[in-house]
Amino acid sequence: MPKLLDLRAGDIAEAPEADLALANDIDLMTEELALEGVSSLRLELPAFKDGRAFTQVRVLRERHGFTGEIRVAGHVIPDQALMLHRLGADKVEITDESRAEDFRATLSSYRFAYQRPVREEPAFALRRGKA
């Protein structure tokens, strides 16, 4: 059974069923979604080189205004974790718990970035650290 790795805290928890699973081939730029009452979404990353889930995460946050949990499942590798987090994903499903430390190391490897994240932290968070 897959586990959920929290991209912000690095914690691992059981993976309850998401409220809604979106197919990888849905074009969220043109598709209207009924997201009222949905608190968690599951997106699929079917292959390492298929970046549509990255776009879906950002579009869900920016265009659809989704504020609930977004989790990404499928072929997610540690090197993709930081970008998924910066785009607005909250969690990734992992099937091998021994890889959790690889994900955590990647998430903490870069402190600064040129691009603004979807969920921007206030400037004081950079000076004082996370509360």
N, C-alpha and C positions, 0 to 999 in steps of 0.2 A: 504494500500500500504506500502511495507517495506521501511525503511529508512536505510541509510548507516552510520555506525559509523566509523570514521577514527581512526585507532588504534594508530596512532602517536600523533595526535592533540586532539583527543577526541570530535571533532566536529560531528554534525549530519547534513546530507543533504538528499535531495531526491535521490532515487535510479534509475538513468537512466539505460536503458538496456545495459548489458555488450556486448562487441563485440563477445565474444565466451563463451559458457557454456560447461564445460566438465563434463561428467558423472562420478559418483563416482567409477565405476568399471573399468575405463581405467587404464591400467598399463603403467605409463609414463616412466618407466625404459626401456621398450621395444618398446613402441609406438613412431613413428615419428610424429611430429606435424608441421604443416605449420603455424607458428606464425608471419610471416612477415605482417606488417600492423595492427596487433592486439594490441590495447592499453589497453584493460581490459578483464580480464577473471573472470568467475564466477564458483566456485567450490561448490559442494553440500555436506553438512554434514547431512546425513539422520537420524542419531541417535546419542545420546550422546556417546555411546560406540564404534562407528565406527570411527576409526582413520585414514582412508585412505586419507581424505582431508588434514590432517597434512603432510603426506608423499608427496602428490601431490604438495603442496605448496613448500616444500623444493626442490623437484626434478625439478620443473619448474624454480626455481631460479638458482640452482647449475648446473644441467645437460643441461637444455635447454637454459639457459642464458636469461630467460624472464625478462625484465626490466619494463614492464608496471604494471598496477594496478591489484592486485589479491584480489578478494573479496570472502568471504566464507559465504554461506547462509545455511539455514536449522536449525537444532537443535544445535545452538551454545549457550553455556552458558557462563556467565561472567568468570568463573574459567578457561576457555580455551583461553581467549583473549590474555593473555600475551605470551603464548606459540605460538599461531598463529602468533603474531607479530614478535617474535624472529625467527620464521621459514621463514618469508618473506611475510606474508599476510599484505595487506594494510588496508582493511576494512572488516567489518562484516555487514551483513544485519540483522536488528532487526525489529520485527513487533510491539513491545511494547516499545514506547519511554520512558516510566517510568523506564525501566531497564537500560537506558543509564548510569545513575549514578553508578550502580553496575559494569558495564563494566569499567568505568573510575577509580573507586576505585581499581579494580583488576589490571589494567594496571600500577597504581602507587604504588602498594603494595611492590614490590621488586625492589630495585635499582641495585643490583649486582647479577650476576649469575656465576656459574662455567663454563658453556659451552659458547662457542662463538656463537653469533647470525649469521644468514646468511648475514645480512647487518650490518657489524660491524661499530661502530662509532669510530672515532679517540680517542686516549687516553686523549687528552686535553679536550674532551667533558665531561669526568668524573670529571676532576679537576675544570673546569670553568662552567660547566652546559651548557645547550643548548642555542644557540644564538638566 
